[in-house]
Amino acid sequence: MNTRLAVGDLGHHLNGFREYLRLLARLQLRAKLAGKIDLSGVVQQTLLEAYQARDAFPTDFAQQAAWLRRALANNLTDTIRKLGSRGKQRVQEESLERALEASSARLEAWLAREESTPGRAAVHREQLSRLAEALLQLPDDQREAVELHHLKGTPLAEVGRRLGRSREAVAGLVFRGLKTLRALLNEKREQSK
């Protein structure tokens, strides 16, 4: 996208980032915080800020994604700090932003391996959204194993420790999860043709 979108189109365009941002946010939360933070609300706030900043919002897809990740990091940090003000967790904004960047890079690298044809920015955004939605369709244990191993870069042994399973059991979860993900993504790709 090289030109500014009309106001109504911008809202629709930003909505395409929703599941991608939810996935990135979910990947950054510790299990202790997962139930205490409304990720949908944090993502909604991020998209609202982008909409309100429409005149300064970038037109290039990569810059848009970077802008949204920074805003998401700031909003997550603020939300976690509010919890911390009640004597809970403290968070460092820069480390959260770096973690979001790293998760995003792993997501995009995974998609690049899965999709051999180059695409336009809108197609890429749609792929990120489809991946995030497909992950939500996996059984919880497979989703968590795939997210931890492939999207957070956690070694299989550590994933096993977190999930209370052996390294071999986690490898099976990841294998089955990726197989299902590929099938779901291929199905969605065929439906969109």
GIMO-V602524 format. One record per pair of residues at least 24 apart in sequence whose C-alpha atoms are under 8 Angstrom apart, sorted by the first residue. I is the first residue (numbers start at 1). J is the second residue. Records with the same first field share a line. If there is no record, write none. Layout:
I->J / J
This chain:
1->59 / 60 / 61 / 121 / 122
2->59 / 60
3->59
4->59
10->51 / 54
11->51
14->47 / 50 / 51
15->47
16->125 / 126 / 129
17->125 / 128 / 129
18->43 / 44 / 47 / 129
19->129 / 132 / 133
20->128 / 129 / 131 / 132
21->68 / 69 / 72
22->132
23->132
24->100 / 103 / 104
25->72 / 76 / 100
27->103 / 147 / 148 / 151 / 152
28->96 / 99 / 100
37->79 / 80
42->72 / 75 / 76 / 79
43->72
45->75
46->71 / 72 / 75
61->121 / 122 / 125
69->97 / 100 / 101
70->97
73->97 / 100
102->152
103->151 / 152
104->151
106->150 / 151 / 152 / 153
107->151
110->150
130->185 / 188
131->181 / 185
134->181 / 184 / 185
135->181
138->177 / 180 / 181
141->173
142->173 / 174 / 176 / 177
143->177
145->170 / 173 / 174 / 177
146->173 / 174 / 177 / 178
149->174
